[in-house]
Amino acid sequence: MTTKEQITQELEKLPEPVLQEVLYFVQFLQTKQKKKMLEITIMSESSLAKDWLKPEEDAAWQNL
């Protein structure tokens, strides 16, 4: 049984008020993951910018 199947099985046993809490928690986890990905993107930008700003890069993308 997959983790998703186990979660679904357990969710079916919960009353509605508890399901609402679970939903809030899932939304929190999604937001947390999005923030983490955004932070990684921002942190890597300065490192990648060194390559992006090279004249060779401009020439490579000129025809697109």
All heavy atoms as TSV, in Angstrom:
chain	resi	resn	atom	element	x	y	z
A	1	MET	N	N	0.852	-1.182	0.000
A	1	MET	CA	C	0.000	0.000	0.000
A	1	MET	C	C	0.896	1.242	0.000
A	1	MET	O	O	1.827	1.342	0.787
A	1	MET	CB	C	-0.908	-0.025	1.235
A	1	MET	CG	C	-1.871	1.124	1.301
A	1	MET	SD	S	-2.985	1.094	2.723
A	1	MET	CE	C	-4.078	-0.205	2.267
A	2	THR	N	N	0.589	2.182	-0.871
A	2	THR	CA	C	1.393	3.396	-0.953
A	2	THR	C	C	1.063	4.338	0.205
A	2	THR	O	O	0.035	4.187	0.867
A	2	THR	CB	C	1.123	4.149	-2.271
A	2	THR	OG1	O	-0.216	4.645	-2.240
A	2	THR	CG2	C	1.331	3.263	-3.481
A	3	THR	N	N	1.916	5.291	0.409
A	3	THR	CA	C	1.686	6.294	1.452
A	3	THR	C	C	0.392	7.047	1.182
A	3	THR	O	O	-0.405	7.285	2.097
A	3	THR	CB	C	2.878	7.275	1.517
A	3	THR	OG1	O	4.066	6.526	1.761
A	3	THR	CG2	C	2.679	8.307	2.602
A	4	LYS	N	N	0.166	7.401	-0.066
A	4	LYS	CA	C	-1.047	8.128	-0.434
A	4	LYS	C	C	-2.296	7.305	-0.111
A	4	LYS	O	O	-3.284	7.828	0.407
A	4	LYS	CB	C	-1.005	8.496	-1.916
A	4	LYS	CG	C	-2.122	9.408	-2.357
A	4	LYS	CD	C	-1.906	9.839	-3.790
A	4	LYS	CE	C	-2.957	10.848	-4.208
A	4	LYS	NZ	N	-2.694	11.361	-5.560
A	5	GLU	N	N	-2.238	6.034	-0.404
A	5	GLU	CA	C	-3.366	5.155	-0.087
A	5	GLU	C	C	-3.590	5.045	1.415
A	5	GLU	O	O	-4.732	5.045	1.884
A	5	GLU	CB	C	-3.139	3.768	-0.693
A	5	GLU	CG	C	-3.199	3.742	-2.202
A	5	GLU	CD	C	-2.715	2.431	-2.801
A	5	GLU	OE1	O	-1.909	1.721	-2.160
A	5	GLU	OE2	O	-3.147	2.126	-3.926
A	6	GLN	N	N	-2.515	4.966	2.175
A	6	GLN	CA	C	-2.623	4.904	3.634
A	6	GLN	C	C	-3.242	6.186	4.189
A	6	GLN	O	O	-4.102	6.134	5.072
A	6	GLN	CB	C	-1.253	4.671	4.266
A	6	GLN	CG	C	-0.727	3.286	4.045
A	6	GLN	CD	C	0.668	3.111	4.616
A	6	GLN	OE1	O	1.540	3.975	4.444
A	6	GLN	NE2	N	0.884	2.003	5.296
A	7	ILE	N	N	-2.803	7.316	3.675
A	7	ILE	CA	C	-3.355	8.598	4.125
A	7	ILE	C	C	-4.835	8.670	3.806
A	7	ILE	O	O	-5.650	9.061	4.654
A	7	ILE	CB	C	-2.585	9.781	3.490
A	7	ILE	CG1	C	-1.161	9.833	4.060
A	7	ILE	CG2	C	-3.317	11.097	3.719
A	7	ILE	CD1	C	-0.245	10.796	3.329
A	8	THR	N	N	-5.190	8.293	2.593
A	8	THR	CA	C	-6.598	8.311	2.186
A	8	THR	C	C	-7.430	7.417	3.096
A	8	THR	O	O	-8.527	7.799	3.536
A	8	THR	CB	C	-6.735	7.857	0.721
A	8	THR	OG1	O	-5.967	8.733	-0.098
A	8	THR	CG2	C	-8.175	7.873	0.257
A	9	GLN	N	N	-6.907	6.264	3.395
A	9	GLN	CA	C	-7.607	5.325	4.271
A	9	GLN	C	C	-7.830	5.924	5.663
A	9	GLN	O	O	-8.909	5.815	6.242
A	9	GLN	CB	C	-6.802	4.027	4.360
A	9	GLN	CG	C	-7.535	2.881	5.003
A	9	GLN	CD	C	-6.722	1.604	4.927
A	9	GLN	OE1	O	-5.534	1.597	5.271
A	9	GLN	NE2	N	-7.350	0.532	4.466
A	10	GLU	N	N	-6.813	6.562	6.191
A	10	GLU	CA	C	-6.929	7.185	7.517
A	10	GLU	C	C	-7.865	8.389	7.493
A	10	GLU	O	O	-8.621	8.617	8.436
A	10	GLU	CB	C	-5.550	7.581	8.040
A	10	GLU	CG	C	-4.642	6.416	8.355
A	10	GLU	CD	C	-5.207	5.478	9.414
A	10	GLU	OE1	O	-5.769	5.957	10.425
A	10	GLU	OE2	O	-5.098	4.252	9.223
A	11	LEU	N	N	-7.834	9.156	6.412
A	11	LEU	CA	C	-8.711	10.319	6.299
A	11	LEU	C	C	-10.183	9.927	6.329
A	11	LEU	O	O	-11.021	10.649	6.868
A	11	LEU	CB	C	-8.408	11.092	5.009
A	11	LEU	CG	C	-7.120	11.899	4.983
A	11	LEU	CD1	C	-6.882	12.452	3.595
A	11	LEU	CD2	C	-7.145	12.992	6.013
A	12	GLU	N	N	-10.493	8.807	5.754
A	12	GLU	CA	C	-11.877	8.346	5.708
A	12	GLU	C	C	-12.447	8.066	7.096
A	12	GLU	O	O	-13.655	8.070	7.290
A	12	GLU	CB	C	-11.987	7.107	4.820
A	12	GLU	CG	C	-11.771	7.437	3.352
A	12	GLU	CD	C	-11.717	6.209	2.463
A	12	GLU	OE1	O	-11.835	5.072	2.973
A	12	GLU	OE2	O	-11.555	6.381	1.246
A	13	LYS	N	N	-11.582	7.895	8.068
A	13	LYS	CA	C	-12.014	7.601	9.441
A	13	LYS	C	C	-12.239	8.867	10.278
A	13	LYS	O	O	-12.796	8.800	11.359
A	13	LYS	CB	C	-10.961	6.748	10.153
A	13	LYS	CG	C	-10.682	5.424	9.485
A	13	LYS	CD	C	-9.542	4.730	10.212
A	13	LYS	CE	C	-9.035	3.525	9.458
A	13	LYS	NZ	N	-7.853	2.933	10.119
A	14	LEU	N	N	-11.801	10.001	9.775
A	14	LEU	CA	C	-11.824	11.225	10.576
A	14	LEU	C	C	-13.145	11.985	10.450
A	14	LEU	O	O	-13.741	12.041	9.376
A	14	LEU	CB	C	-10.679	12.147	10.149
A	14	LEU	CG	C	-9.268	11.620	10.376
A	14	LEU	CD1	C	-8.255	12.580	9.777
A	14	LEU	CD2	C	-8.994	11.389	11.852
A	15	PRO	N	N	-13.553	12.641	11.539
A	15	PRO	CA	C	-14.739	13.501	11.462
A	15	PRO	C	C	-14.414	14.807	10.728
A	15	PRO	O	O	-13.250	15.207	10.622
A	15	PRO	CB	C	-15.077	13.767	12.930
A	15	PRO	CG	C	-13.809	13.573	13.671
A	15	PRO	CD	C	-13.008	12.554	12.899
A	16	GLU	N	N	-15.443	15.467	10.261
A	16	GLU	CA	C	-15.284	16.687	9.459
A	16	GLU	C	C	-14.429	17.768	10.126
A	16	GLU	O	O	-13.562	18.340	9.460
A	16	GLU	CB	C	-16.662	17.238	9.086
A	16	GLU	CG	C	-16.625	18.406	8.127
A	16	GLU	CD	C	-16.010	18.064	6.778
A	16	GLU	OE1	O	-16.190	16.934	6.301
A	16	GLU	OE2	O	-15.344	18.943	6.209
A	17	PRO	N	N	-14.627	18.072	11.417
A	17	PRO	CA	C	-13.784	19.123	12.031
A	17	PRO	C	C	-12.285	18.797	11.984
A	17	PRO	O	O	-11.456	19.680	11.778
A	17	PRO	CB	C	-14.279	19.196	13.474
A	17	PRO	CG	C	-15.659	18.650	13.434
A	17	PRO	CD	C	-15.654	17.594	12.363
A	18	VAL	N	N	-11.964	17.542	12.148
A	18	VAL	CA	C	-10.555	17.146	12.101
A	18	VAL	C	C	-10.048	17.206	10.661
A	18	VAL	O	O	-8.901	17.592	10.408
A	18	VAL	CB	C	-10.350	15.739	12.709
A	18	VAL	CG1	C	-8.896	15.310	12.593
A	18	VAL	CG2	C	-10.810	15.699	14.166
A	19	LEU	N	N	-10.890	16.874	9.705
A	19	LEU	CA	C	-10.507	16.978	8.295
A	19	LEU	C	C	-10.166	18.415	7.925
A	19	LEU	O	O	-9.250	18.653	7.136
A	19	LEU	CB	C	-11.628	16.458	7.392
A	19	LEU	CG	C	-11.810	14.950	7.361
A	19	LEU	CD1	C	-13.072	14.594	6.578
A	19	LEU	CD2	C	-10.603	14.253	6.781
A	20	GLN	N	N	-10.893	19.361	8.516
A	20	GLN	CA	C	-10.600	20.775	8.254
A	20	GLN	C	C	-9.205	21.121	8.754
A	20	GLN	O	O	-8.449	21.816	8.078
A	20	GLN	CB	C	-11.645	21.670	8.925
A	20	GLN	CG	C	-11.515	23.124	8.555
A	20	GLN	CD	C	-11.757	23.368	7.069
A	20	GLN	OE1	O	-12.740	22.903	6.519
A	20	GLN	NE2	N	-10.870	24.086	6.432
A	21	GLU	N	N	-8.828	20.605	9.907
A	21	GLU	CA	C	-7.478	20.830	10.438
A	21	GLU	C	C	-6.426	20.194	9.539
A	21	GLU	O	O	-5.356	20.776	9.301
A	21	GLU	CB	C	-7.360	20.263	11.848
A	21	GLU	CG	C	-8.117	21.054	12.895
A	21	GLU	CD	C	-7.887	20.491	14.282
A	21	GLU	OE1	O	-6.704	20.308	14.655
A	21	GLU	OE2	O	-8.881	20.237	14.982
A	22	VAL	N	N	-6.728	19.008	9.050
A	22	VAL	CA	C	-5.804	18.323	8.142
A	22	VAL	C	C	-5.615	19.152	6.875
A	22	VAL	O	O	-4.490	19.313	6.384
A	22	VAL	CB	C	-6.300	16.899	7.813
A	22	VAL	CG1	C	-5.454	16.271	6.713
A	22	VAL	CG2	C	-6.324	16.024	9.058
A	23	LEU	N	N	-6.700	19.688	6.359
A	23	LEU	CA	C	-6.622	20.528	5.170
A	23	LEU	C	C	-5.729	21.742	5.420
A	23	LEU	O	O	-4.869	22.070	4.593
A	23	LEU	CB	C	-8.017	20.980	4.737
A	23	LEU	CG	C	-8.074	21.952	3.564
A	23	LEU	CD1	C	-7.453	21.341	2.308
A	23	LEU	CD2	C	-9.506	22.375	3.314
A	24	TYR	N	N	-5.914	22.401	6.550
A	24	TYR	CA	C	-5.075	23.556	6.884
A	24	TYR	C	C	-3.604	23.155	6.949
A	24	TYR	O	O	-2.725	23.873	6.481
A	24	TYR	CB	C	-5.488	24.187	8.214
A	24	TYR	CG	C	-6.825	24.863	8.200
A	24	TYR	CD1	C	-7.600	24.910	9.356
A	24	TYR	CD2	C	-7.347	25.454	7.051
A	24	TYR	CE1	C	-8.839	25.534	9.366
A	24	TYR	CE2	C	-8.585	26.075	7.048
A	24	TYR	CZ	C	-9.324	26.113	8.212
A	24	TYR	OH	O	-10.545	26.721	8.222
A	25	PHE	N	N	-3.343	21.989	7.526
A	25	PHE	CA	C	-1.960	21.522	7.645
A	25	PHE	C	C	-1.360	21.232	6.275
A	25	PHE	O	O	-0.211	21.593	5.991
A	25	PHE	CB	C	-1.886	20.287	8.546
A	25	PHE	CG	C	-0.490	19.789	8.757
A	25	PHE	CD1	C	0.444	20.553	9.447
A	25	PHE	CD2	C	-0.093	18.562	8.259
A	25	PHE	CE1	C	1.738	20.110	9.634
A	25	PHE	CE2	C	1.198	18.104	8.439
A	25	PHE	CZ	C	2.111	18.870	9.125
A	26	VAL	N	N	-2.118	20.588	5.408
A	26	VAL	CA	C	-1.648	20.299	4.056
A	26	VAL	C	C	-1.352	21.604	3.316
A	26	VAL	O	O	-0.318	21.725	2.648
A	26	VAL	CB	C	-2.669	19.432	3.287
A	26	VAL	CG1	C	-2.324	19.349	1.807
A	26	VAL	CG2	C	-2.768	18.046	3.902
A	27	GLN	N	N	-2.218	22.591	3.455
A	27	GLN	CA	C	-1.997	23.890	2.810
A	27	GLN	C	C	-0.754	24.565	3.366
A	27	GLN	O	O	0.020	25.184	2.624
A	27	GLN	CB	C	-3.230	24.775	2.975
A	27	GLN	CG	C	-4.402	24.273	2.157
A	27	GLN	CD	C	-5.704	24.975	2.487
A	27	GLN	OE1	O	-5.896	25.511	3.574
A	27	GLN	NE2	N	-6.625	24.965	1.528
A	28	PHE	N	N	-0.541	24.435	4.679
A	28	PHE	CA	C	0.670	24.970	5.293
A	28	PHE	C	C	1.915	24.323	4.697
A	28	PHE	O	O	2.885	24.999	4.354
A	28	PHE	CB	C	0.628	24.741	6.818
A	28	PHE	CG	C	1.958	24.873	7.483
A	28	PHE	CD1	C	2.513	26.120	7.719
A	28	PHE	CD2	C	2.668	23.750	7.867
A	28	PHE	CE1	C	3.755	26.248	8.332
A	28	PHE	CE2	C	3.910	23.862	8.469
A	28	PHE	CZ	C	4.450	25.114	8.698
A	29	LEU	N	N	1.884	22.998	4.560
A	29	LEU	CA	C	3.029	22.284	3.996
A	29	LEU	C	C	3.288	22.694	2.553
A	29	LEU	O	O	4.450	22.834	2.140
A	29	LEU	CB	C	2.808	20.771	4.081
A	29	LEU	CG	C	2.819	20.165	5.478
A	29	LEU	CD1	C	2.474	18.679	5.401
A	29	LEU	CD2	C	4.137	20.376	6.182
A	30	GLN	N	N	2.235	22.909	1.786
A	30	GLN	CA	C	2.398	23.354	0.399
A	30	GLN	C	C	3.035	24.732	0.338
A	30	GLN	O	O	3.938	24.978	-0.473
A	30	GLN	CB	C	1.046	23.362	-0.315
A	30	GLN	CG	C	0.498	21.978	-0.568
A	30	GLN	CD	C	-0.930	22.000	-1.072
A	30	GLN	OE1	O	-1.697	22.911	-0.771
A	30	GLN	NE2	N	-1.294	20.993	-1.844
A	31	THR	N	N	2.590	25.627	1.191
A	31	THR	CA	C	3.152	26.977	1.244
A	31	THR	C	C	4.617	26.931	1.653
A	31	THR	O	O	5.462	27.611	1.064
A	31	THR	CB	C	2.350	27.849	2.227
A	31	THR	OG1	O	1.001	27.901	1.794
A	31	THR	CG2	C	2.924	29.248	2.318
A	32	LYS	N	N	4.907	26.106	2.636
A	32	LYS	CA	C	6.284	25.950	3.110
A	32	LYS	C	C	7.187	25.450	1.979
A	32	LYS	O	O	8.294	25.951	1.796
A	32	LYS	CB	C	6.294	24.970	4.278
A	32	LYS	CG	C	7.621	24.738	4.909
A	32	LYS	CD	C	7.468	23.779	6.079
A	32	LYS	CE	C	8.801	23.302	6.589
A	32	LYS	NZ	N	8.671	22.301	7.644
A	33	GLN	N	N	6.713	24.481	1.203
A	33	GLN	CA	C	7.491	23.946	0.093
A	33	GLN	C	C	7.719	25.000	-0.983
A	33	GLN	O	O	8.809	25.121	-1.531
A	33	GLN	CB	C	6.791	22.714	-0.501
A	33	GLN	CG	C	7.544	22.062	-1.625
A	33	GLN	CD	C	8.879	21.473	-1.197
A	33	GLN	OE1	O	9.053	21.084	-0.053
A	33	GLN	NE2	N	9.819	21.424	-2.107
A	34	LYS	N	N	6.682	25.783	-1.289
A	34	LYS	CA	C	6.818	26.837	-2.294
A	34	LYS	C	C	7.841	27.883	-1.852
A	34	LYS	O	O	8.646	28.354	-2.655
A	34	LYS	CB	C	5.467	27.496	-2.564
A	34	LYS	CG	C	4.521	26.616	-3.349
A	34	LYS	CD	C	3.184	27.287	-3.524
A	34	LYS	CE	C	2.185	26.346	-4.190
A	34	LYS	NZ	N	0.848	26.942	-4.292
A	35	LYS	N	N	7.802	28.256	-0.575
A	35	LYS	CA	C	8.765	29.227	-0.056
A	35	LYS	C	C	10.182	28.691	-0.163
A	35	LYS	O	O	11.112	29.415	-0.527
A	35	LYS	CB	C	8.455	29.568	1.403
A	35	LYS	CG	C	7.309	30.514	1.590
A	35	LYS	CD	C	7.134	30.841	3.066
A	35	LYS	CE	C	6.017	31.821	3.295
A	35	LYS	NZ	N	5.853	32.129	4.731
A	36	LYS	N	N	10.341	27.411	0.154
A	36	LYS	CA	C	11.662	26.791	0.096
A	36	LYS	C	C	12.192	26.816	-1.335
A	36	LYS	O	O	13.351	27.149	-1.568
A	36	LYS	CB	C	11.575	25.358	0.609
A	36	LYS	CG	C	12.894	24.670	0.758
A	36	LYS	CD	C	12.701	23.302	1.389
A	36	LYS	CE	C	14.022	22.638	1.675
A	36	LYS	NZ	N	13.850	21.341	2.331
A	37	MET	N	N	11.346	26.482	-2.300
A	37	MET	CA	C	11.766	26.493	-3.700
A	37	MET	C	C	12.104	27.910	-4.162
A	37	MET	O	O	13.069	28.113	-4.896
A	37	MET	CB	C	10.680	25.891	-4.590
A	37	MET	CG	C	10.426	24.414	-4.345
A	37	MET	SD	S	11.898	23.387	-4.461
A	37	MET	CE	C	12.311	23.592	-6.175
A	38	LEU	N	N	11.338	28.879	-3.716
A	38	LEU	CA	C	11.615	30.263	-4.068
A	38	LEU	C	C	12.958	30.710	-3.485
A	38	LEU	O	O	13.747	31.361	-4.164
A	38	LEU	CB	C	10.490	31.178	-3.581
A	38	LEU	CG	C	10.649	32.660	-3.889
A	38	LEU	CD1	C	10.728	32.900	-5.389
A	38	LEU	CD2	C	9.494	33.448	-3.283
A	39	GLU	N	N	13.224	30.341	-2.245
A	39	GLU	CA	C	14.499	30.701	-1.615
A	39	GLU	C	C	15.671	30.086	-2.372
A	39	GLU	O	O	16.690	30.741	-2.590
A	39	GLU	CB	C	14.510	30.245	-0.160
A	39	GLU	CG	C	13.617	31.060	0.741
A	39	GLU	CD	C	13.512	30.493	2.152
A	39	GLU	OE1	O	14.172	29.467	2.451
A	39	GLU	OE2	O	12.753	31.062	2.952
A	40	ILE	N	N	15.518	28.833	-2.778
A	40	ILE	CA	C	16.586	28.171	-3.533
A	40	ILE	C	C	16.815	28.894	-4.856
A	40	ILE	O	O	17.958	29.121	-5.270
A	40	ILE	CB	C	16.246	26.684	-3.767
A	40	ILE	CG1	C	16.321	25.929	-2.441
A	40	ILE	CG2	C	17.176	26.066	-4.806
A	40	ILE	CD1	C	15.764	24.517	-2.500
A	41	THR	N	N	15.735	29.275	-5.513
A	41	THR	CA	C	15.837	29.990	-6.783
A	41	THR	C	C	16.556	31.317	-6.601
A	41	THR	O	O	17.453	31.667	-7.369
A	41	THR	CB	C	14.433	30.224	-7.374
A	41	THR	OG1	O	13.799	28.961	-7.545
A	41	THR	CG2	C	14.506	30.958	-8.693
A	42	ILE	N	N	16.177	32.043	-5.577
A	42	ILE	CA	C	16.793	33.358	-5.322
A	42	ILE	C	C	18.271	33.206	-4.974
A	42	ILE	O	O	19.111	33.960	-5.452
A	42	ILE	CB	C	16.025	34.105	-4.218
A	42	ILE	CG1	C	14.646	34.513	-4.749
A	42	ILE	CG2	C	16.804	35.311	-3.723
A	42	ILE	CD1	C	13.703	35.041	-3.695
A	43	MET	N	N	18.596	32.200	-4.154
A	43	MET	CA	C	19.992	32.004	-3.764
A	43	MET	C	C	20.862	31.602	-4.952
A	43	MET	O	O	22.031	31.983	-5.026
A	43	MET	CB	C	20.091	30.943	-2.666
A	43	MET	CG	C	19.605	31.430	-1.318
A	43	MET	SD	S	19.918	30.281	0.029
A	43	MET	CE	C	18.921	28.888	-0.432
A	44	SER	N	N	20.308	30.845	-5.881
A	44	SER	CA	C	21.113	30.401	-7.019
A	44	SER	C	C	21.236	31.469	-8.099
A	44	SER	O	O	22.104	31.388	-8.961
A	44	SER	CB	C	20.519	29.124	-7.612
A	44	SER	OG	O	19.255	29.357	-8.137
A	45	GLU	N	N	20.387	32.478	-8.048
A	45	GLU	CA	C	20.381	33.500	-9.102
A	45	GLU	C	C	21.725	34.201	-9.237
A	45	GLU	O	O	22.240	34.371	-10.339
A	45	GLU	CB	C	19.280	34.518	-8.846
A	45	GLU	CG	C	19.141	35.516	-9.961
A	45	GLU	CD	C	17.994	36.479	-9.734
A	45	GLU	OE1	O	17.333	36.408	-8.697
A	45	GLU	OE2	O	17.787	37.312	-10.623
A	46	SER	N	N	22.307	34.605	-8.127
A	46	SER	CA	C	23.583	35.332	-8.221
A	46	SER	C	C	24.684	34.435	-8.762
A	46	SER	O	O	25.553	34.894	-9.511
A	46	SER	CB	C	23.976	35.897	-6.856
A	46	SER	OG	O	24.190	34.847	-5.937
A	47	SER	N	N	24.645	33.177	-8.410
A	47	SER	CA	C	25.643	32.244	-8.924
A	47	SER	C	C	25.479	32.034	-10.420
A	47	SER	O	O	26.457	32.025	-11.178
A	47	SER	CB	C	25.502	30.913	-8.181
A	47	SER	OG	O	26.323	29.948	-8.749
A	48	LEU	N	N	24.240	31.865	-10.858
A	48	LEU	CA	C	23.978	31.651	-12.276
A	48	LEU	C	C	24.169	32.918	-13.100
A	48	LEU	O	O	24.499	32.839	-14.283
A	48	LEU	CB	C	22.556	31.113	-12.466
A	48	LEU	CG	C	22.296	29.730	-11.892
A	48	LEU	CD1	C	20.811	29.404	-11.969
A	48	LEU	CD2	C	23.113	28.676	-12.607
A	49	ALA	N	N	23.978	34.064	-12.484
A	49	ALA	CA	C	24.103	35.329	-13.205
A	49	ALA	C	C	25.503	35.516	-13.783
A	49	ALA	O	O	25.671	36.149	-14.825
A	49	ALA	CB	C	23.757	36.491	-12.286
A	50	LYS	N	N	26.500	34.938	-13.124
A	50	LYS	CA	C	27.872	35.046	-13.633
A	50	LYS	C	C	27.963	34.496	-15.054
A	50	LYS	O	O	28.641	35.057	-15.904
A	50	LYS	CB	C	28.828	34.288	-12.706
A	50	LYS	CG	C	28.945	34.891	-11.337
A	50	LYS	CD	C	29.773	34.018	-10.416
A	50	LYS	CE	C	29.684	34.547	-8.994
A	50	LYS	NZ	N	30.321	33.641	-8.040
A	51	ASP	N	N	27.265	33.378	-15.295
A	51	ASP	CA	C	27.257	32.793	-16.641
A	51	ASP	C	C	26.303	33.529	-17.559
A	51	ASP	O	O	26.573	33.688	-18.743
A	51	ASP	CB	C	26.885	31.313	-16.585
A	51	ASP	CG	C	27.992	30.467	-15.985
A	51	ASP	OD1	O	29.175	30.815	-16.164
A	51	ASP	OD2	O	27.679	29.454	-15.337
A	52	TRP	N	N	25.155	33.927	-17.042
A	52	TRP	CA	C	24.150	34.597	-17.864
A	52	TRP	C	C	24.663	35.897	-18.471
A	52	TRP	O	O	24.243	36.290	-19.548
A	52	TRP	CB	C	22.915	34.926	-17.043
A	52	TRP	CG	C	22.128	33.753	-16.576
A	52	TRP	CD1	C	22.093	32.500	-17.107
A	52	TRP	CD2	C	21.245	33.728	-15.468
A	52	TRP	NE1	N	21.248	31.693	-16.405
A	52	TRP	CE2	C	20.710	32.421	-15.379
A	52	TRP	CE3	C	20.850	34.668	-14.529
A	52	TRP	CZ2	C	19.802	32.046	-14.404
A	52	TRP	CZ3	C	19.938	34.292	-13.558
A	52	TRP	CH2	C	19.431	33.002	-13.497
A	53	LEU	N	N	25.541	36.559	-17.756
A	53	LEU	CA	C	25.988	37.879	-18.177
A	53	LEU	C	C	27.212	37.848	-19.091
A	53	LEU	O	O	27.737	38.897	-19.466
A	53	LEU	CB	C	26.269	38.748	-16.943
A	53	LEU	CG	C	25.041	38.978	-16.039
A	53	LEU	CD1	C	25.431	39.754	-14.792
A	53	LEU	CD2	C	23.934	39.680	-16.798
A	54	LYS	N	N	27.646	36.673	-19.480
A	54	LYS	CA	C	28.793	36.564	-20.381
A	54	LYS	C	C	28.365	36.893	-21.817
A	54	LYS	O	O	27.255	36.563	-22.228
A	54	LYS	CB	C	29.370	35.152	-20.344
A	54	LYS	CG	C	30.048	34.811	-19.045
A	54	LYS	CD	C	30.626	33.411	-19.097
A	54	LYS	CE	C	31.340	33.076	-17.801
A	54	LYS	NZ	N	31.881	31.706	-17.849
A	55	PRO	N	N	29.242	37.522	-22.571
A	55	PRO	CA	C	28.924	37.827	-23.970
A	55	PRO	C	C	28.590	36.578	-24.779
A	55	PRO	O	O	27.764	36.613	-25.681
A	55	PRO	CB	C	30.195	38.497	-24.494
A	55	PRO	CG	C	30.917	38.974	-23.288
A	55	PRO	CD	C	30.536	38.072	-22.165
A	56	GLU	N	N	29.236	35.452	-24.459
A	56	GLU	CA	C	28.969	34.205	-25.183
A	56	GLU	C	C	27.505	33.778	-25.011
A	56	GLU	O	O	26.896	33.225	-25.922
A	56	GLU	CB	C	29.864	33.062	-24.686
A	56	GLU	CG	C	31.360	33.333	-24.743
A	56	GLU	CD	C	31.876	33.987	-23.470
A	56	GLU	OE1	O	31.785	33.401	-22.376
A	56	GLU	OE2	O	32.388	35.113	-23.590
A	57	GLU	N	N	26.960	34.008	-23.833
A	57	GLU	CA	C	25.560	33.664	-23.569
A	57	GLU	C	C	24.635	34.538	-24.411
A	57	GLU	O	O	23.662	34.049	-24.974
A	57	GLU	CB	C	25.224	33.823	-22.089
A	57	GLU	CG	C	25.697	32.679	-21.232
A	57	GLU	CD	C	24.992	31.373	-21.556
A	57	GLU	OE1	O	23.750	31.331	-21.623
A	57	GLU	OE2	O	25.706	30.378	-21.761
A	58	ASP	N	N	24.938	35.822	-24.475
A	58	ASP	CA	C	24.125	36.722	-25.301
A	58	ASP	C	C	24.134	36.260	-26.758
A	58	ASP	O	O	23.092	36.230	-27.416
A	58	ASP	CB	C	24.638	38.153	-25.212
A	58	ASP	CG	C	24.330	38.798	-23.875
A	58	ASP	OD1	O	23.395	38.327	-23.187
A	58	ASP	OD2	O	25.017	39.767	-23.519
A	59	ALA	N	N	25.296	35.878	-27.229
A	59	ALA	CA	C	25.413	35.428	-28.617
A	59	ALA	C	C	24.633	34.136	-28.831
A	59	ALA	O	O	23.983	33.957	-29.874
A	59	ALA	CB	C	26.883	35.223	-28.983
A	60	ALA	N	N	24.688	33.226	-27.871
A	60	ALA	CA	C	23.994	31.937	-28.002
A	60	ALA	C	C	22.497	32.102	-28.057
A	60	ALA	O	O	21.798	31.345	-28.742
A	60	ALA	CB	C	24.391	31.031	-26.852
A	61	TRP	N	N	21.951	33.083	-27.366
A	61	TRP	CA	C	20.490	33.275	-27.295
A	61	TRP	C	C	19.973	34.330	-28.277
A	61	TRP	O	O	18.782	34.582	-28.356
A	61	TRP	CB	C	20.094	33.669	-25.870
A	61	TRP	CG	C	20.297	32.559	-24.892
A	61	TRP	CD1	C	21.382	32.357	-24.114
A	61	TRP	CD2	C	19.405	31.500	-24.610
A	61	TRP	NE1	N	21.236	31.227	-23.344
A	61	TRP	CE2	C	20.003	30.680	-23.636
A	61	TRP	CE3	C	18.131	31.141	-25.081
A	61	TRP	CZ2	C	19.398	29.545	-23.129
A	61	TRP	CZ3	C	17.527	30.005	-24.564
A	61	TRP	CH2	C	18.154	29.222	-23.614
A	62	GLN	N	N	20.851	34.932	-29.021
A	62	GLN	CA	C	20.489	36.052	-29.888
A	62	GLN	C	C	19.436	35.678	-30.932
A	62	GLN	O	O	18.553	36.481	-31.239
A	62	GLN	CB	C	21.744	36.571	-30.587
A	62	GLN	CG	C	21.517	37.786	-31.408
A	62	GLN	CD	C	22.828	38.309	-31.980
A	62	GLN	OE1	O	23.880	37.720	-31.793
A	62	GLN	NE2	N	22.749	39.430	-32.683
A	63	ASN	N	N	19.490	34.485	-31.461
A	63	ASN	CA	C	18.575	34.097	-32.532
A	63	ASN	C	C	17.274	33.473	-32.049
A	63	ASN	O	O	16.479	33.012	-32.864
A	63	ASN	CB	C	19.278	33.139	-33.496
A	63	ASN	CG	C	20.413	33.824	-34.213
A	63	ASN	OD1	O	20.310	34.997	-34.554
A	63	ASN	ND2	N	21.503	33.119	-34.419
A	64	LEU	N	N	17.034	33.432	-30.784
A	64	LEU	CA	C	15.805	32.811	-30.274
A	64	LEU	C	C	14.684	33.800	-30.113
A	64	LEU	O	O	14.760	34.927	-29.990
A	64	LEU	CB	C	16.071	32.121	-28.928
A	64	LEU	CG	C	17.028	30.954	-29.015
A	64	LEU	CD1	C	17.269	30.368	-27.629
A	64	LEU	CD2	C	16.492	29.868	-29.924
